[in-house]
Amino acid sequence: MTHASPANPSALEIRGLVKRFDRPAVDGLDLDVRAGEFYALLGPNGAGKTTTLRMVAGLLRPDAGTIRVAGIDALADPVAAKRVMAWISDEPMIYDKLTPYEYLEFVAGLWAVEPAVAQARTIALLEWLGLAPNAHERCEGFSKGMRQKVALAGALIHEPRVIILDEPLTGLDAGSARQVKSVLRERVEAGGTVIMTTHILEVAERMADRIGVIAHGRLIAEGTLEELRLAAGKTADGGWRGGATLEDAFLALVAEQAQAA
Amino acid sequence: MIGQAGTAVWFAQHEARLVWRDWLSMITAGRRERLRRVAVAIVIFVAFMHAVANWTVGRYADTIVDEPLLVGISASILLSWLLMVSQAMESITRAFYSRSDLDLILASPVAASRVFAVRVATIALGMALMALPLAAPFINVLALRGGWHWLGGYGLILAMGVTATALAVTLTVALFRLIGAKRTRLVAQVVAAVIGAAFVIGLQVAAILSYGTISRAAVLQSDAVMAHAPGLDSLLWWPARAALGEVSPLIGVMAASTLLLAGAIALVAPRFGDYAIAAAGVGAARVAQARRGPGFRKTSPRRALRHKEWVLLRRDPWLVSQTLMQMLYLIPPAVLLWRSFDDGNGAYALLVPVLVMAAGQLAGGLAWLAISGEDAPDLVASAPVPERYIVRAKIEAVIGVIALVFAPLLLVLAVASPWHAAVASGGIVAAAAAATMIQLWFRSQAKRSQFRRRQVSSRFATFTEAFSSIGWAATAAVAAANLWLAVAPGLVALAVVAGARFMAPRAA
């Protein structure tokens, strides 16, 4: 299930990350994601998941801390870090007035992908995601699922080593969601790293190699599904509450944290 | 006091609250502590405008009413009224097509016609309020020096806003019925732009053809117009006489305008909901795009960014209508250029400021759209491209379009008078650069489809940008005659730009 081994280089390494708005959003966060891993970040609303990932993607400057993406210091050399990374937000980042074909040409240009390679990948991606019939229509008339698929194709066109997704399945129908999930799974099998936040616990449960739980801007628990269930199953006096689903585990962990705070 | 839920009064209160908060957040750029700075700026502006008014019209306070005066006032009223119609059409179109809260209202069990009646009335009031910063100082000065009857001007402005809105709503609904919801949006914008521009341009072309000067007043004072003007007691003079403070024309004009708007609303309001629903379907329409060239082109990130800006600018209907208006404004100078090409009577000097002004305005519009209208800021920000490239690509895209528009005119001018062409080029670059920078400082990113919201939030930028363009146009005009004398207006123009920098919200 997991590709974890000490020899594996780190895909993402966060140390002491801090970001304050009017209150601390991320509060001394440490996080490690190994290369070739599917990592899911869970947490209640406002826990700091999106803020953390936006800082990793170079969309927000942290107040303190370090971020290394595939060994590159993302704060010292953001351009080099961005070169190996793709960011997908819950609001598809596409242009209404461009067609998917034109959009992919633009994104390939931003990441300086060879034109011939980019074109071949564009045709393959559009075909694969079922967008080929709409390849030359402007995106303004597309449904949410189609828009998200266009954005996903944009993220894959430059074959990033690390893909970061913020709630990628929000508002998708079952068919589109399955397609997106299988695309991500394939990326991981090909050796890529996927880091995503999600509210859908079932997705984390089914797809993630490891799961991190964030609350109040800190990592409060981390591990495989099994490890999280074990951790949440233990009562305070060392007893055993009994078999828990991820939902039980998640709610127990968050409640514990709230009590401690 | 809250009105009974669901009534027109209740909606009016709701609208008023939204408008007020919108305005407040616009002028304070979302920060309360800026309020004092803004208040100081407003006081300075008001005082300055009163001084200008006192200096220009103060001595006319006790003037005697005759036909040339009535012609002059009527022409000014007609001109400002056409601008109001143009603005009102934009607002009405927006009221139908913006989706912000329409879905909520249309889904509620409240009569949609009531909501729209309130919105149309709000727009009418807004048109009048918009004219106040410019008109009020003149009215106040005249009232102070000539007597209270001059305050009738306020009533006239209200009547103008109301009639302009009545005409705009009728025109827009007529477009809906004639060409359908899909095309109305663009056509209404183009019509609005053309109405706004047509009167000025028509007068200027007439003036140029008859006198060879570019002042719009010339043709109005001509004998031909005077001979055809009706007698002093004609109803046609009522608006002008209302502006002069005569009581019965004022009451007549205000009553007629109110009736007109009420009639327009009563006529079209019952179907407002249908139009809005029809407009809602437009967004979902799919547009097929002709596929160009077989393959991807070799490109660099910078070139890809620039190319994207050009494609998006070309596909923006609002921009197309705006550029069209700018082009229309260039017709009079082009006519002037053509007329004086062979007689060489030194009219080129008049061309220089017109070209510079137009360049500044066009650059401002383009830059605002390119810089603020970024649909996918996160995508561009997460690309492996240094941040300065992103902004630079946008500026390059804007300057490329400006060059494309103005190069032919400058080329013709250069054949006729290289010196004037050189000064005009310098002025165009300065005005375009200043306008682009102002837009940069006031940028507030939002999706292109929400273009109107952005325009409201950057109205201050629009004003500064206009002042800057005027400043550069004046500088170029003086420089065409004497380079050294241009230092003073040049400094003023720079001061406007510096003032914009001072007022701009600091980058977060």
Interface residues (C-beta under 8 A of the other chain):
Chain A: A57 G58 L59 V79 A80 A81 K82 R83 M85 A86 W87 S89 M93 I94 Y95 D96 K97 L98 T99 Y101 E102 E105 F106 V107 A108 G109 L110 W111 A112 P115 A116 A118 Q119 T122 N134 H136 E137 R138 E140 G141 A151 G154
Chain B: G283 A284 A285 R286 V287 A288 Q289 A290 R291 G295 F296 R297 K298 T299 S300 P301 R303 A304 L305 H307 K308 V311 L312 R315 D316 D375 A376 P377 D378 L379 V380 A381 S382 A383 P384 V385 P386 K447 R448 S449
